[in-house]
Amino acid sequence: MRIALAGLATSHPYTDAKALCRHADLVVWEPDPQRLARFRAEHPDATVTPDLSALLATRPDGVVLTVPTSEVPEALARVLDAGLPCFVNKPAAATVDQLDRLDRVVSRSPELVLSSSVLRFAPDFAAFAVPREEVLAVRATVRHDVGLWATGYNPWQDDPAVGGGTLVMMGLHGVELLVALLGPAVRLVGAAATTRSYRTLRSEDTGLLAVQWDDGVPGVVEVLGVSQGESYEVTVHTATGEHRVNLRGGADELGYGATIDAFLGMVKGAPSPVPWAQTRSVLGVLAAARAQL
């Protein structure tokens, strides 16, 4: 099996590659020499290509796409034109315009596209369930420090118009978990964001999203970008009390390995395990929030 990593724009593809190299030969393309050098040091046997065209010309069996969010629609179109299953590292879209462009691309072959927070596949979350009819309200709390962006690292992620900033980049985890739990029939009803600590950010370090499902269930996503630890918690309120799942730990506990397993299932012929309607719903909430602020 040959898997291509198209871009190394975030930390995620480095983690992906550690799982993928146990199953496949790796081919990589990345324009930034420092990022590419890090990858080559970790995977000296990987084949390096000079551009996306050359990468696709190696005839991989699947592609992990990780480029700045604004570049995703065009790059994904080329992958789908080649008929290849693709895992798009999050977020696949951060603004209304990006999402409109992405929608048109994915509509060609939605079964070949997987884009999701890895947390959806975290073992503890996969085992978490509350009967839908018992749910009164839900809350997701995302704790992930963004202080590195305040130093100027990867500025496109902190740019609201490109990567969406903290509200989108980190808020996606919380929205993803709630949509996975309660379904895609949800809309944004309000958003707030502020900078409480990292004053040099272009976006924010703290935010809140208020959402509501079509059957009336309300939900909240808290985004805490100033944090000494990384964790993700979902709380489901019912008449009998609260049901919680807390996700923290290493790559396996957070779902990275299970996500790659799901992608490899697509490479072997299965359709995307996350319907595009769900991914579209998650991205729509986030894009609407970004537009509101």
Secondary structure as UniProt FT lines:
FT   STRAND          2..6
FT   HELIX           12..20
FT   TURN            21..23
FT   STRAND          25..29
FT   HELIX           33..42
FT   TURN            44..45
FT   STRAND          47..48
FT   HELIX           52..57
FT   STRAND          62..65
FT   HELIX           69..71
FT   HELIX           72..81
FT   TURN            82..83
FT   STRAND          86..88
FT   HELIX           96..106
FT   TURN            107..108
FT   HELIX           110..112
FT   STRAND          113..114
FT   HELIX           118..121
FT   HELIX           123..126
FT   HELIX           132..134
FT   STRAND          137..143
FT   TURN            147..148
FT   HELIX           149..151
FT   HELIX           155..158
FT   TURN            160..163
FT   HELIX           165..169
FT   HELIX           171..182
FT   STRAND          186..194
FT   TURN            199..200
FT   STRAND          206..213
FT   TURN            214..215
FT   STRAND          218..224
FT   STRAND          231..238
FT   TURN            239..240
FT   STRAND          241..247
FT   HELIX           251..254
FT   HELIX           256..267
FT   TURN            268..269
FT   HELIX           276..292
//
